[in-house]
Amino acid sequence: MLRSKEEWKTAAESLLPSSERIVERNRAITAHYARLYLEHRDIYKWAGMAAFASSQVGVALAFSEMIQTPGRMMGDGSRNNKSEKGFFEDLGGFFAGAAKTLLSMPVSVYEFAAKNILLNDLEEIRKGNNAIYNDIAWAHMAYLEGGLGEIEENVSDNEHEFLLSGFQMIDKGASLLKSGNDLPRAERLIREGNIKLLRHEQINTLGPVFESISPQGCVVVSFGSELNFGEASPPGYASRASFADHFGYFETLAGNKDITKAEHRWQWIEENVLPAWYVVDEGFGTCEGATKCFSSLAAGEPNILQQVSHFASTLSFLPELGQQNRK
């Protein structure tokens, strides 16, 4: 064995900023996943999809920072144009545009979102983003440096069903790819192995996180859950996989379809997310937009402006939701 599990986790953690630097840390996680996919696209399919998921979480986390800022700006007469400008400069070019969009929204939206729903629930989402990295990034690193045996020596009991079996399938597929024998079976094993990693993430890692979300927050998170593949999707194919769009606005608003429920979440993933992702992955070599998009994510430059309107529209119904819950 090359390293213990804790040593692998420490090595993976060393690649990230501290947990206090929320936005930068998320961008580093996103970049790590995107680089894994770009450098090992033949086997690391989960990492490619995870880059987009982490980027979407980053939008929410950046907005949670911004939601608190308008109140501080408007409530503190001592703030001046210089300090306000400094806030935008700290966020960087991509986040600045998103912040300015948010600042045009009514103050009542900020107050309701900040005080009643978003901040506590988004903190859980932040923890989930970190937990996924902590649970899976070490294994990707260990497999690259030490092979399957390094994972087999380090997995815990609850990681056998999905994490270990996923890498075992990936390893079999990788061996077939290397030998050049039965390529369709090799690709099938790799795809199914990566789906096992996705199951581990969704069931073992995110399950406890979603259980901590408030009832109102479940609706907000359901509306905000989407993977936007943007220009990485080949022309003519759907580029978004949205939970609310897939199941319908009223079903989601009523809570009949809830992203925090494992059965609803996995149904959306199987029916909407994975088909959209397969198109991106399979078309990577022929779609110039895919290379550009992944390179941007790998460089830590997610295109947040592409997703501002979706997140802002999610926030826009929060006061109405609050009134419904008070009745």
Secondary structure, 3 states (H helix, E strand, C coil): CCCCHHHHHHHHHCCCCCCCCHHHHHHHHHHHHHHHHHHCCCCCHHHHHHHHHHHHHHHHHHHHHHHHHHHHHHHCCCCCHHHHHHHHHHHCHHHHHHHHHHHCCCHHHHHHHHHHHHHHHHHHHHHHHHHHHHHHHHHHHHHHHHCHHHHHCCCCHHHHHHHHHHHHHHHHHHHHHHHCCCHHHHHHHHHHHHHHHHHHHHHHHHHHHHHCCCHHHHHHHHHHCEEECHHHCCCCCCCEEEHHHHHCHHHHHCCCCCCCCHHHHHHHHHHHHHHHHHHHHHCCCCCHHHHHHHHHHHCCCCCHHHHHHHHHHHHHCHHHHHHHHHC
